Amino acid sequence: MDAATSSRDESEPRWPGQLAAVDIGSNSFRLEIGQLAGERYRRIDYLKETVRLGGGLDAAGFLGDDAAGRGLDCLGRFARRLEGFLPNQVRAVATQTLREARNRNAFLARAQTVLGRPIEIISGREEARLIYAGVARLQPSNVSRLVIDIGGRSTEMILGRGTRPERAESFQVGSVSLSMKYFPGGRFSDRAFRDAQVAAGAELEEALEPFAPRHWREALGSSGTVGAVSAVLAASGVSDGRVTPEALRWLMERCLEAGSADRLALPGLKDDRRAVIGGGLSILYTLASNFGIEELRPARGALRQGVIFDLAARDAAERRAAASGEDIREASVRELQRRFMVDVAQASRVAGAAATLVASLQPRPSAEARRELRWAAALHEIGMMISHHDHHRHSAYVLAHVDAAGFSQSQLRRIGDLVLGQRGGLRKLEPRLQEHAFALHLLCLRLAVIVCHARDDIDPGAITLIASGQPPAIDLKPAWAASHPRALHLLREEVDAWSKTGLLQPTLSVASL
């Protein structure tokens, strides 16, 4: 096989048209592979393993070695199934346990190596949005809906109509966390159910008004807990699978009669659900009784399908090479600019200058990396609304904590790191600067901020960056350099700042006309 054929084979997917989602949940890890043909969705494969990652968090918020090991073993098996998939065919997302874990970065580093793919930690609201996307696509309706997803350590609630979520929230209470605290060893008691329901109600109380029955006409339950309870009710002949307050009371009575999860013998109850059934039932009954849910039907869609549909929308937008409106992240950036009253003209200048500089880098950064740099430029001044002093730190803090539809927490942190490094000393980002690509992107942003600091339009050819070799060379047009002495001063300081890091070591010169 010649080199050209080998290169072509590597760039072509073994499974054309297929997309995959990896859902790293608090109770279960799931891998779904599907294919879209117009509006139709076909599942190709589905793998699920009960990992109980959420059960491995200790009181201090650290993920234990046993749970981490189970997770890594599972991801290794998923990686083998994903062989032959190109990067743009797969998206892996992690939810509440890794949002909480204090040592999540250490686990993520190992997990990404094992999976062979980047893993994004998504915010609770982003998780809710993707859940609704899965339900809305696989179970379409124009009726106003309440969609509920009870996970291992969080519960998502979404109001929506058609394909549009109108309100999405995430609450830090789930079947694993509640079961561990109130049903230790799988033991059931009246007191445990009462205390668990009070705890769930306290967490969900702020949702009583925005998710009141007058806002929706039907209620659907997505994913594990609702599906498990529905299966038991149907297999036991209590209902046709619909979850009602009466049916939940019946199921709690069966738990109390059994006394413990290991003695609970019910048709349709899978072994992997026994240990968390107490917490799941408590949350469901709290939702039913406090939110007026007379009937909750299991939904066909879930987070993993929402991830696939979102991945397909991003891919379609990229293939058209235009901001078609399908990539919701563009709308999120505009909304953040509006909310924080960003000087949009200045943001556009900096973004344009940064894009010109990054275009010279070799090898050429990926389309996603270029977008992240553009978004960093678009949002680099959002912290100005808080304070002009150290606004870059405020901007980075906001990006690390804001909910922005379409963005994962991991991606917002990467953008936030660029924003944090836009000015000032570089020591604050020393670990990230060891990544050569990140250091070059940051250099492009810092140079763009400097040449645009007068908040006026600049000659696109005033500054060029030659970064195909080592070190990168910054060249200025003589006329521009002569007419912008302050910018020239700042550029010299920039070169000096990099020299102190021992990294990149850019040079500065005035190019000939």
VOZA-998992 format. One record per residue (C-alpha): x, y, z. Coordinates in pm, 1 decimal. Example, Ala and Ser with C-alpha at 12.3 -4.5 7.8 and 13.67 -1.06 7.14 Angstrom:
R        u        v        w
R   1230.0   -450.0    780.0
R   1367.0   -106.0    714.0
//
This chain:
R        u        v        w
R      0.0      0.0      0.0
R    145.3    338.3    -99.0
R    155.1    646.1    127.3
R   -131.1    820.0    -52.1
R   -363.4    521.2    -10.5
R   -264.5    484.5    355.1
R   -334.4    852.0    423.2
R   -670.2    833.5    248.1
R   -773.2    528.0    448.7
R   -687.1    697.9    777.1
R   -895.8   1002.6    689.4
R  -1203.3    799.7    594.7
R  -1430.9    652.9    863.8
R  -1471.7    279.3    886.7
R  -1834.9    343.8    979.1
R  -1955.6    625.0    748.7
R  -2273.5    800.8    856.0
R  -2262.5    663.5   1210.0
R  -2237.8    883.7   1519.1
R  -2161.3    779.7   1875.3
R  -2231.0    923.3   2219.4
R  -2054.4    820.7   2539.4
R  -2255.5    913.8   2851.4
R  -2038.2    898.3   3164.3
R  -2311.7    904.5   3426.2
R  -2305.2    881.0   3802.5
R  -2466.7    536.8   3808.1
R  -2415.4    394.9   3458.6
R  -2185.3    448.5   3161.7
R  -2355.9    422.5   2824.4
R  -2238.9    405.9   2465.4
R  -2491.8    459.2   2189.9
R  -2415.2    438.7   1818.8
R  -2678.4    560.7   1577.7
R  -2742.5    682.0   1227.3
R  -2955.4    971.4   1105.0
R  -3136.4    965.9    772.5
R  -3334.5   1287.5    741.1
R  -3568.4   1296.1   1039.2
R  -3533.4    923.3   1106.5
R  -3298.4    785.4   1369.4
R  -3175.9    426.8   1376.9
R  -2987.6    278.2   1669.3
R  -2692.1     70.3   1554.6
R  -2558.8    -42.8   1892.0
R  -2607.3     26.1   2262.2
R  -2378.9    -70.8   2548.8
R  -2451.0     -1.6   2915.2
R  -2251.9    -84.4   3226.0
R  -2338.6    -12.8   3588.3
R  -2024.3    158.3   3716.6
R  -2157.9    349.3   4021.5
R  -1901.8    624.2   3975.6
R  -2109.1    849.3   4201.2
R  -2085.3    597.2   4481.9
R  -1708.8    644.3   4479.4
R  -1715.1   1007.0   4595.5
R  -1603.0   1038.5   4957.6
R  -1720.0   1302.7   5205.7
R  -1443.2   1538.4   5094.3
R  -1549.6   1511.7   4730.2
R  -1265.2   1291.5   4605.4
R  -1327.2   1006.2   4363.2
R  -1193.5    680.6   4503.4
R   -959.7    440.5   4324.6
R  -1209.8    153.1   4307.5
R  -1479.7    358.7   4134.9
R  -1223.1    521.0   3907.7
R  -1088.9    177.3   3816.2
R  -1436.2     48.8   3727.1
R  -1489.4    356.0   3511.0
R  -1158.2    318.0   3329.4
R  -1220.7    -52.1   3262.9
R  -1558.9     31.2   3111.9
R  -1415.9    309.4   2895.3
R  -1152.3     67.2   2768.9
R  -1428.7   -162.7   2643.8
R  -1609.3    132.9   2485.1
R  -1282.3    234.7   2314.0
R  -1255.5   -104.0   2145.5
R  -1609.2    -70.2   2010.0
R  -1529.3    278.5   1878.5
R  -1226.5    170.4   1676.3
R  -1250.7    315.0   1326.7
R  -1463.2    616.1   1428.2
R  -1316.9    954.5   1339.2
R  -1303.3   1230.1   1604.5
R  -1602.6   1417.7   1458.6
R  -1815.7   1103.2   1483.3
R  -1789.7   1069.6   1862.0
R  -1873.8   1290.4   2157.6
R  -1815.6   1185.3   2518.3
R  -1983.0   1375.8   2802.0
R  -1960.5   1344.8   3180.1
R  -2223.2   1463.1   3428.0
R  -2274.6   1534.6   3798.2
R  -2013.8   1310.1   3961.7
R  -1730.4   1466.8   3764.1
R  -1884.2   1811.7   3808.8
R  -1842.2   1752.1   4182.8
R  -1520.0   1549.9   4205.6
R  -1229.7   1756.9   4335.0
R   -979.1   1528.5   4164.8
R  -1169.7   1517.3   3837.1
R   -877.7   1647.0   3629.2
R   -660.0   1353.4   3731.4
R   -936.2   1108.1   3644.7
R  -1013.3   1284.1   3316.3
R   -649.8   1268.1   3206.2
R   -649.3    890.5   3252.3
R  -1001.4    844.3   3113.9
R   -928.6   1036.9   2794.2
R   -616.8    829.0   2735.0
R   -809.8    504.4   2781.9
R  -1105.9    612.5   2568.5
R   -882.0    774.3   2310.1
R  -1126.8   1066.5   2285.4
R  -1172.6   1400.2   2462.9
R  -1428.6   1394.1   2743.7
R  -1640.1   1702.2   2810.4
R  -1784.0   1777.1   3154.1
R  -2117.1   1940.7   3080.2
R  -2307.5   2171.1   3314.1
R  -2638.8   2067.0   3466.7
R  -2837.2   2298.2   3240.1
R  -2650.4   2176.6   2932.6
R  -2727.1   1819.9   3039.3
R  -3093.7   1915.5   3071.2
R  -3094.5   2079.0   2726.9
R  -2945.8   1768.7   2565.0
R  -3192.1   1540.2   2746.0
R  -3479.2   1744.2   2606.9
R  -3324.1   1732.3   2257.3
R  -3324.8   1352.8   2273.6
R  -3683.5   1330.9   2395.2
R  -3818.1   1593.2   2154.5
R  -3663.4   1421.9   1851.4
R  -3762.6   1064.7   1936.6
R  -4104.2   1146.3   2084.0
R  -4221.5   1457.4   1896.1
R  -4520.1   1659.3   2015.5
R  -4642.4   2019.0   2014.5
R  -4796.4   1982.6   2360.0
R  -4629.5   2174.2   2643.9
R  -4423.6   1922.1   2838.8
R  -4242.6   1860.1   3162.9
R  -3948.1   1624.4   3111.7
R  -3776.0   1475.3   3417.4
R  -3452.0   1278.2   3431.9
R  -3343.1   1132.4   3768.0
R  -2976.8   1041.3   3749.2
R  -2736.0    905.5   4005.7
R  -2641.8   1239.3   4162.4
R  -2862.4   1497.4   3991.8
R  -3217.8   1545.9   3870.1
R  -3294.2   1748.0   3558.8
R  -3626.8   1918.7   3493.5
R  -3712.9   2076.0   3159.4
R  -4018.8   2261.3   3031.4
R  -4061.1   2274.5   2656.9
R  -4285.4   2265.5   2356.3
R  -4196.3   2097.6   2029.7
R  -3818.8   2093.6   1985.7
R  -3759.6   2403.2   2198.0
R  -3675.5   2383.6   2570.1
R  -3822.0   2687.6   2743.4
R  -3668.3   2629.4   3087.4
R  -3404.5   2379.2   3194.8
R  -3268.1   2327.2   3546.5
R  -3052.6   2073.6   3727.8
R  -3074.6   1988.9   4097.6
R  -2808.9   1811.6   4302.9
R  -3011.9   1517.7   4423.4
R  -3006.3   1172.7   4262.9
R  -3082.8    807.3   4320.9
R  -2725.7    710.1   4415.0
R  -2652.1    999.4   4652.2
R  -2990.5    970.0   4827.0
R  -2969.5    590.3   4856.9
R  -2620.2    604.6   5006.5
R  -2727.1    855.7   5271.8
R  -3073.3    733.5   5370.5
R  -3074.8    364.8   5270.5
R  -2727.1    241.7   5372.3
R  -2677.6   -125.7   5302.9
R  -3003.0   -124.0   5105.2
R  -3215.1   -121.7   5424.5
R  -3571.5     16.3   5392.0
R  -3775.8    180.4   5667.7
R  -4063.3    430.2   5700.9
R  -3823.4    678.7   5859.7
R  -3572.3    643.0   5577.3
R  -3835.8    710.2   5311.3
R  -3970.2   1011.5   5501.6
R  -3625.5   1161.4   5556.9
R  -3521.7   1098.4   5195.9
R  -3836.9   1269.0   5067.5
R  -3779.8   1571.1   5291.2
R  -3421.5   1597.3   5165.0
R  -3534.6   1569.5   4802.6
R  -3809.9   1824.0   4862.4
R  -3565.1   2071.2   5013.9
R  -3345.0   2050.6   4703.1
R  -3637.9   2075.2   4461.8
R  -3838.9   2339.2   4649.4
R  -3712.2   2631.1   4440.6
R  -3861.0   2462.7   4131.3
R  -4217.7   2457.0   4266.4
R  -4328.0   2778.8   4096.5
R  -4143.0   2766.1   3761.9
R  -4240.5   2400.7   3706.2
R  -4595.6   2420.8   3846.0
R  -4867.0   2214.8   3666.8
R  -5013.1   2518.7   3491.4
R  -4695.4   2538.8   3278.4
R  -4732.4   2194.3   3117.5
R  -4991.7   1946.3   2992.5
R  -4800.4   1617.0   2998.4
R  -4510.2   1479.4   3201.0
R  -4243.0   1243.3   3069.5
R  -3962.2   1065.1   3251.5
R  -3632.7   1001.5   3075.4
R  -3361.0    743.8   3136.5
R  -3280.4    505.0   3421.1
R  -3490.3    560.6   3733.6
R  -3821.5    624.5   3560.7
R  -3758.2    340.9   3315.6
R  -3676.4     98.5   3596.0
R  -3983.7    188.1   3801.9
R  -4206.4    178.7   3492.8
R  -4079.9   -170.5   3405.6
R  -4156.5   -302.4   3755.5
R  -4507.6   -153.1   3756.8
R  -4587.9   -299.7   3415.7
R  -4443.0   -644.0   3496.1
R  -4634.2   -651.0   3825.9
R  -4963.9   -556.7   3660.1
R  -4997.8   -240.7   3869.3
R  -5012.4    -16.3   3562.1
R  -4934.2    -23.6   3192.4
R  -4599.6    137.4   3274.5
R  -4732.4    476.6   3371.1
R  -4598.1    608.7   3700.3
R  -4864.8    746.8   3935.9
R  -4858.8    848.0   4305.5
R  -5068.7    540.3   4390.6
R  -4832.3    309.0   4204.4
R  -4530.6    462.9   4378.6
R  -4692.9    409.7   4720.0
R  -4754.5     45.7   4623.7
R  -4390.0      1.4   4529.7
R  -4265.1    164.0   4851.9
R  -4489.0    -72.3   5049.6
R  -4327.0   -369.1   4872.2
R  -3985.6   -231.3   4969.1
R  -4090.2   -199.4   5332.6
R  -4227.0   -554.0   5333.9
R  -3896.9   -685.0   5197.5
R  -3696.7   -480.0   5448.4
R  -3385.7   -464.3   5229.2
R  -3291.2   -437.0   4863.9
R  -3137.0   -784.5   4845.0
R  -3468.3   -940.7   4957.2
R  -3679.7   -733.9   4720.2
R  -3829.7   -980.0   4469.6
R  -4028.3   -799.6   4204.0
R  -4079.8   -889.0   3838.6
R  -3901.8   -649.4   3607.1
R  -3652.7   -525.4   3870.2
R  -3298.1   -562.0   3741.4
R  -3017.0   -636.3   3984.2
R  -2828.9   -318.1   3896.5
R  -3126.2   -111.2   4020.3
R  -3172.7   -273.0   4361.7
R  -2912.6    -65.3   4545.5
R  -3054.6    267.7   4426.4
R  -3428.6    197.3   4414.9
R  -3491.0    361.3   4755.1
R  -3342.7    694.4   4656.9
R  -3503.7    687.6   4313.5
R  -3849.1    613.5   4456.2
R  -3812.6    892.9   4712.5
R  -3733.0   1150.7   4443.8
R  -4013.2   1029.0   4218.2
R  -4272.8   1040.2   4495.9
R  -4155.5   1385.8   4601.4
R  -4190.2   1510.4   4242.2
R  -4533.0   1350.3   4198.6
R  -4677.3   1484.1   4523.6
R  -4521.3   1832.5   4515.9
R  -4552.5   1910.2   4144.7
R  -4899.5   1769.3   4089.2
R  -4784.2   1492.5   3855.4
R  -5079.5   1257.2   3832.8
R  -4920.1   1050.4   3559.0
R  -4559.8   1023.6   3440.4
R  -4494.4    832.2   3120.4
R  -4152.6    691.8   3028.3
R  -3990.3    880.1   2740.8
R  -3807.4    721.4   2449.5
R  -3524.8    975.3   2427.2
R  -3244.3   1049.3   2672.5
R  -2914.7   1235.0   2710.3
R  -2717.9   1002.8   2484.1
R  -2951.6   1057.2   2186.4
R  -2951.1   1431.2   2251.3
R  -2570.4   1424.5   2231.0
R  -2587.5   1246.3   1894.4
R  -2842.7   1492.5   1753.3
R  -2633.6   1785.8   1875.8
R  -2321.7   1630.9   1721.3
R  -2503.9   1591.5   1390.3
R  -2616.4   1955.9   1396.1
R  -2259.1   2075.4   1459.7
R  -2126.2   1857.8   1180.4
R  -2386.7   1986.9    936.5
R  -2301.9   2347.4   1023.1
R  -1930.2   2283.2    978.0
R  -1978.1   2112.8    643.3
R  -2169.5   2412.9    516.5
R  -1883.0   2627.0    647.8
R  -2124.9   2896.9    757.9
R  -2285.1   3020.1   1077.0
R  -2613.1   2860.7    983.2
R  -2769.7   2912.2   1325.3
R  -2768.8   2539.7   1398.4
R  -2464.8   2566.8   1625.9
R  -2629.5   2695.2   1939.4
R  -2291.2   2804.1   2078.1
R  -2283.9   3105.2   1846.0
R  -2614.8   3223.6   1990.2
R  -2480.4   3163.7   2342.8
R  -2176.3   3383.5   2273.1
R  -2399.2   3663.8   2142.9
R  -2622.1   3632.9   2448.7
R  -2322.6   3655.5   2684.2
R  -2201.6   3964.0   2497.1
R  -2545.7   4119.5   2539.8
R  -2582.6   4022.4   2904.6
R  -2239.2   4158.3   2999.5
R  -2264.1   4463.8   2771.3
R  -1950.9   4379.3   2573.6
R  -1807.6   4635.1   2332.2
R  -1895.1   4421.4   2029.5
R  -1695.8   4634.7   1784.4
R  -1379.4   4590.0   1991.4
R  -1443.9   4219.1   2035.0
R  -1479.1   4189.0   1657.7
R  -1149.7   4373.9   1600.8
R   -962.4   4145.6   1838.8
R  -1126.4   3835.9   1690.8
R  -1030.5   3941.9   1339.6
R   -669.5   4014.0   1433.9
R   -639.4   3685.0   1623.1
R   -787.9   3491.8   1329.0
R   -535.3   3647.9   1090.3
R   -247.1   3553.0   1317.3
R   -362.8   3198.4   1387.7
R   -407.1   3136.3   1014.0
R    -27.1   3138.4    980.6
R     27.9   2854.8   1227.8
R    160.1   2523.3   1106.0
R     19.5   2267.8   1135.2
R   -310.1   2448.0   1085.7
R   -525.7   2430.9   1399.6
R   -852.3   2238.5   1382.4
R  -1173.5   2422.6   1302.8
R  -1285.3   2374.5   1664.0
R   -959.9   2523.3   1800.2
R  -1000.9   2825.4   1572.2
R  -1359.0   2868.2   1690.6
R  -1248.7   2854.4   2054.3
R   -993.3   3129.6   1989.7
R  -1258.8   3340.0   1816.0
R  -1499.7   3289.4   2107.2
R  -1224.7   3382.8   2353.8
R  -1172.1   3706.7   2160.6
R  -1547.6   3769.5   2148.8
R  -1576.5   3728.2   2528.0
R  -1239.0   3853.1   2651.3
R  -1391.4   4168.3   2803.7
R  -1707.1   4030.2   2969.4
R  -1541.8   4087.5   3308.2
R  -1543.1   4463.9   3244.2
R  -1901.7   4469.7   3372.2
R  -1768.5   4362.8   3713.2
R  -1454.7   4577.8   3723.1
R  -1211.1   4730.1   3474.8
R   -928.6   4639.1   3713.9
R   -810.5   4283.5   3642.5
R  -1106.6   4237.8   3408.5
R   -933.1   3936.7   3249.7
R   -958.2   3749.6   3580.9
R  -1326.7   3838.2   3615.7
R  -1387.2   3731.4   3256.0
R  -1219.3   3395.3   3314.0
R  -1416.3   3341.5   3636.6
R  -1746.6   3409.7   3462.5
R  -1662.4   3165.8   3183.3
R  -1568.7   2897.2   3435.8
R  -1903.8   2925.8   3611.7
R  -2160.3   3038.3   3354.8
R  -2419.1   2809.6   3193.3
R  -2395.9   2859.4   2816.9
R  -2610.6   2637.2   2595.8
R  -2407.7   2415.8   2364.4
R  -2082.6   2448.8   2558.8
R  -1938.7   2185.2   2787.5
R  -1772.1   2293.2   3110.3
R  -1445.5   2157.7   2971.4
R  -1468.4   2377.6   2663.9
R  -1562.8   2685.4   2865.7
R  -1257.2   2626.1   3085.1
R  -1032.7   2608.1   2778.8
R  -1176.9   2934.9   2649.5
R  -1150.7   3080.5   2999.5
R   -781.9   2991.0   3016.3
R   -721.7   3183.7   2693.6
R   -916.9   3478.7   2831.9
R   -725.5   3465.9   3162.7
R   -397.3   3479.2   2972.6
R   -493.4   3767.7   2742.6
R   -281.9   4010.3   2947.1
R    -45.6   4029.2   3242.1
R    211.8   3774.8   3354.7
R    217.0   3426.5   3210.3
R    308.9   3237.1   3525.9
R    -58.7   3198.6   3618.4
R    -98.4   2963.3   3320.1
R    235.8   2785.6   3345.4
R     95.5   2426.9   3336.6
R   -114.6   2502.3   3027.5
R    177.9   2670.5   2852.2
R    354.9   2335.0   2837.4
R    103.5   2253.6   2560.9
R    269.7   2403.5   2254.3
R    -57.4   2451.0   2061.6
R   -221.1   2632.3   2354.3
R     82.7   2858.1   2397.3
R     71.5   2957.3   2029.4
R   -302.7   3028.7   2041.4
R   -253.9   3238.1   2352.9
R     25.9   3431.0   2183.7
R   -211.3   3508.6   1894.1
R   -478.1   3638.1   2134.2
R   -232.3   3849.8   2335.1
R    -87.8   4004.3   2018.0
R   -438.8   4078.6   1889.9
R   -533.7   4249.4   2217.8
R   -218.4   4463.7   2202.2
R   -252.8   4581.2   1842.4
R   -621.6   4662.7   1901.6
R   -570.4   4829.5   2240.7
R   -643.1   5178.1   2098.3
R   -994.9   5050.3   2013.6
R   -968.6   5154.8   1652.2
R   -959.5   4962.8   1325.3
R   -615.5   4844.5   1219.8
R   -448.6   4752.1    894.0
R   -487.8   4370.9    868.8
R   -131.3   4346.7    740.3
R     20.2   4561.7   1014.2
R    138.4   4257.7   1208.4
R    225.7   3908.7   1089.4
R    328.7   3599.4   1278.7
R    559.1   3341.8   1126.6
R    530.4   3033.2   1343.0
R    632.3   2754.5   1110.4
R    970.5   2730.0   1282.1
R   1124.0   2800.7   1620.5
R   1102.1   3058.0   1760.9
R    792.1   3236.1   1626.3
R    873.0   3564.2   1450.7
R    653.8   3872.7   1493.6
R    695.9   4117.7   1204.2
R    556.2   4470.9   1191.9
R    507.8   4707.2    900.0
R    750.0   5000.2    949.8
R    484.4   5266.5    886.1
R    245.0   5113.4   1134.5
R    517.9   5066.3   1396.0
R    626.0   5430.8   1356.4
R    273.0   5562.3   1397.4
R    188.4   5336.7   1695.4
R    472.4   5383.6   1947.3
R    258.4   5271.9   2243.3
R    165.5   4947.2   2071.4
R    529.7   4892.8   1979.6
R    624.0   4943.9   2345.1
R    362.8   4686.2   2454.6
R    482.9   4437.8   2191.8
R    839.6   4466.8   2319.5
R    712.4   4401.5   2671.8
R    522.6   4100.7   2535.7
R    837.7   3948.6   2391.3
R   1010.5   4008.2   2723.9
R    725.0   3839.3   2913.2
R    758.6   3525.1   2703.3
R   1136.5   3522.8   2744.0
R   1086.5   3485.6   3120.3
R    886.2   3165.8   3071.7
R   1151.3   2991.1   2864.8
R    873.0   2895.6   2621.6
R    813.2   2994.8   2257.7
R   1069.5   3280.6   2282.2
R    910.0   3494.2   2005.2
R   1120.0   3754.1   1829.0
R   1005.0   4099.7   1718.8
R   1121.4   4281.9   1407.2
R   1002.7   4556.2   1172.3
R    955.0   4402.4    827.6
R   1058.4   4580.9    513.4
R    784.4   4735.4    301.9
//
